[in-house]
């Protein structure tokens, strides 16, 4: 599996939920990793009202 491809997907997801606080749930299933490729076969996103106060349990991912 390409660690770089997985890292890229995780960083993009982190940026997505940081930029769009109304994303309340995200499901990627399955994620297929082969050699240097990574493929998200199905993705579901649930949106809702954005919380005004940040969740203290969450931490930021930095690249």
FENCORSUL-V597448 format. One line per field, one symbol per residue. phi: phi as a letter, one per 20 degrees, with the letter a starting at -180 (. if undefined). A space follows every 10 residues. Layout:
BEGIN
phi = ???
END
This chain:
BEGIN
phi = .effffgfff fffffffffc fffdbbcdbe dddclddcce fbcccddbff ffeffffece ece
END
